[in-house]
């Protein structure tokens, strides 16, 4: 039996599988995809004033929420410390906070 036809079929299959895998990895990790002419997907920066404004608003909201999360994490650490510390130490710290105000 002549199996010479398997080499070109195997090469085409390997190239197709490689391209499909690369596209899947790029899509999974959020990289821009390429079209059939190997041109990158469109960037949303500079396309329209509305798109730029939305990006600006989302960026500022992201900064605000990041700061809020930081403050909440700090409050959570304080509450965890209060819940696990001995009672007299907690009472002393609460009294010192009352005296500070």
PAZA-234635 format. One line per 10 residues: their letters; for each residue x, y, z of N, C-alpha, C, CB. Coordinates in steps of 0.1 Angstrom, whole numbers. Glycine has a CB too. Example, Ala and Ser with C-alpha at 12.3 -4.5 7.8 and 13.67 -1.06 7.14 Angstrom:
<sites>
AS> 132:-57:78:123:-45:78:132:-33:78:113:-45:90 ~ 128:-22:71:137:-11:71:129:0:79:141:-6:57
</sites>
This chain:
<sites>
XXXXXXXXXX> 8:-12:0:0:0:0:9:13:0:-9:0:12 ~ 5:22:-8:12:34:-9:6:45:0:12:40:-24 ~ 14:49:10:9:59:20:15:72:18:12:54:34 ~ 20:75:6:27:88:3:17:100:4:32:87:-11 ~ 4:98:2:-5:108:3:-7:113:18:-19:104:-3 ~ -3:105:27:-5:109:41:4:120:46:-2:97:50 ~ 15:122:40:24:133:44:18:147:41:38:132:36 ~ 13:150:29:7:163:27:-6:165:35:4:165:12 ~ -13:154:36:-26:155:45:-22:158:59:-34:142:44 ~ -11:152:64:-7:154:78:-2:168:80:4:144:81
XXXXXXXXXX> 6:173:70:11:187:71:-1:197:71:20:190:59 ~ -10:195:62:-22:204:62:-30:204:75:-31:201:50 ~ -32:192:80:-39:190:93:-31:196:105:-41:175:96 ~ -18:195:105:-10:201:116:-10:216:115:5:196:115 ~ -10:222:103:-10:236:102:-24:241:106:-7:241:87 ~ -34:235:102:-48:239:106:-50:238:121:-58:230:99 ~ -45:227:127:-47:225:141:-39:236:149:-42:211:145 ~ -27:239:144:-19:249:150:-26:263:150:-5:250:143 ~ -31:266:138:-38:279:137:-50:280:146:-42:282:122 ~ -58:269:147:-70:269:155:-66:270:170:-78:255:153
XXXXXXXXXX> -55:263:174:-50:264:188:-46:278:191:-39:254:190 ~ -38:284:182:-33:298:185:-45:308:186:-24:303:173 ~ -55:306:177:-66:315:178:-74:313:191:-76:312:166 ~ -75:301:195:-82:298:208:-75:304:220:-84:283:210 ~ -62:303:220:-54:308:231:-55:323:231:-39:304:230 ~ -54:330:219:-54:344:219:-68:349:223:-52:349:204 ~ -79:343:219:-92:347:223:-94:345:238:-103:339:215 ~ -89:334:243:-91:331:257:-84:341:266:-85:317:261 ~ -72:346:262:-65:356:270:-67:370:266:-50:353:269 ~ -77:373:257:-81:386:254:-72:394:243:-81:394:266
XXXXXXXXXX> -64:387:236:-56:393:226:-64:396:214:-43:385:223 ~ -61:406:206:-68:409:194:-66:397:184:-64:422:187 ~ -77:394:177:-76:383:167:-72:389:153:-90:375:166 ~ -67:380:145:-63:384:131:-74:380:121:-50:379:128 ~ -76:388:111:-85:383:100:-77:375:90:-93:395:94 ~ -84:371:79:-77:363:69:-66:370:62:-88:358:59 ~ -65:383:62:-54:390:56:-43:393:66:-59:403:50 ~ -44:387:77:-34:389:88:-34:403:94:-20:386:83 ~ -45:410:92:-46:424:98:-52:422:112:-54:433:89 ~ -47:430:121:-51:429:135:-66:434:136:-42:437:145
XXXXXXXXXX> -73:429:146:-86:434:149:-86:448:152:-93:426:160 ~ -97:455:150:-98:469:152:-96:473:167:-111:475:147 ~ -89:484:169:-88:489:183:-99:499:185:-74:496:185 ~ -104:499:197:-115:508:200:-110:522:203:-123:503:212 ~ -97:524:205:-92:537:208:-92:545:195:-77:537:214 ~ -96:557:195:-96:566:184:-107:564:174:-83:565:177 ~ -116:555:176:-126:552:166:-137:563:167:-132:539:169 ~ -142:566:178:-152:576:179:-151:583:193:-166:570:177 ~ -156:595:194:-156:602:207:-165:595:217:-162:616:205 ~ -175:588:213:-183:580:222:-175:569:228:-196:575:216
XXXXXXXXXX> -168:562:220:-160:550:225:-149:555:234:-154:543:213 ~ -143:566:231:-132:572:240:-138:577:253:-125:584:233 ~ -150:582:253:-157:587:265:-161:575:274:-169:595:261 ~ -165:565:268:-169:553:275:-157:547:282:-176:542:266 ~ -146:546:275:-133:541:280:-129:550:292:-122:540:270 ~ -130:563:290:-126:572:301:-135:570:313:-127:586:296 ~ -148:569:311:-157:567:322:-154:554:329:-171:567:318 ~ -152:543:322:-149:530:328:-136:530:335:-149:519:317 ~ -126:537:330:-113:538:337:-114:545:350:-103:545:328 ~ -122:556:350:-124:564:363:-132:556:373:-130:577:360
XXXXXXXXXX> -142:549:368:-150:540:377:-141:529:382:-162:534:369 ~ -132:523:374:-123:513:379:-114:518:390:-115:507:367 ~ -109:530:388:-100:536:399:-108:538:411:-94:549:394 ~ -120:543:410:-129:545:422:-131:532:429:-142:552:418 ~ -135:522:422:-139:509:428:-126:502:434:-145:500:417 ~ -115:504:428:-102:498:433:-99:505:447:-91:501:423 ~ -101:518:448:-99:525:460:-109:520:471:-100:540:459 ~ -121:518:467:-132:514:476:-129:500:481:-146:514:469 ~ -124:491:472:-120:477:476:-109:478:486:-117:469:464 ~ -99:487:484:-88:488:494:-93:492:508:-78:498:489
XXXXXXXXXX> -102:502:508:-108:506:521:-116:495:528:-116:519:519 ~ -123:488:520:-131:477:525:-122:465:531:-141:471:515 ~ -111:463:524:-102:452:528:-96:457:542:-91:450:518 ~ -92:469:543:-87:474:555:-97:473:567:-82:489:554 ~ -109:477:564:-120:475:575:-122:461:578:-133:481:570 ~ -121:452:568:-123:437:571:-111:432:580:-123:430:558 ~ -99:437:577:-88:433:586:-90:437:600:-75:439:580 ~ -95:450:602:-98:455:616:-109:446:622:-102:470:615 ~ -119:443:615:-130:435:621:-125:420:624:-142:434:611 ~ -116:415:616:-111:402:619:-102:402:631:-103:396:607
XXXXXXXXXX> -94:413:632:-85:415:644:-94:416:657:-76:427:643 ~ -105:424:656:-114:425:667:-120:412:671:-125:435:664 ~ -124:404:661:-131:391:664:-121:381:670:-137:386:651 ~ -108:382:667:-99:372:672:-90:376:684:-90:368:661 ~ -90:389:687:-82:394:698:-89:392:711:-78:409:696 ~ -81:391:722:-87:390:735:-96:402:739:-76:389:746 ~ -105:401:747:-115:411:750:-109:424:756:-126:405:759 ~ -100:423:765:-95:435:772:-87:443:762:-86:431:784 ~ -79:437:753:-72:444:743:-82:452:733:-63:435:735 ~ -92:445:729:-102:451:721:-109:463:728:-113:441:716
XXXXXXXXXX> -112:461:740:-118:472:748:-109:484:749:-123:468:762 ~ -96:481:751:-86:492:752:-85:500:739:-72:486:756 ~ -85:493:727:-84:499:714:-97:507:711:-82:489:704 ~ -109:502:715:-121:509:713:-121:522:721:-134:501:716 ~ -116:521:733:-116:533:742:-106:544:736:-112:529:756 ~ -95:539:731:-85:548:725:-91:555:713:-72:541:722 ~ -99:548:705:-105:554:693:-116:564:698:-112:543:685 ~ -123:561:708:-133:571:713:-126:584:718:-141:565:725 ~ -114:582:725:-107:594:730:-101:602:719:-96:589:740 ~ -98:596:707:-92:603:696:-102:612:690:-86:593:686
X> -115:608:690:-125:617:684:-129:627:693:-137:608:679
</sites>
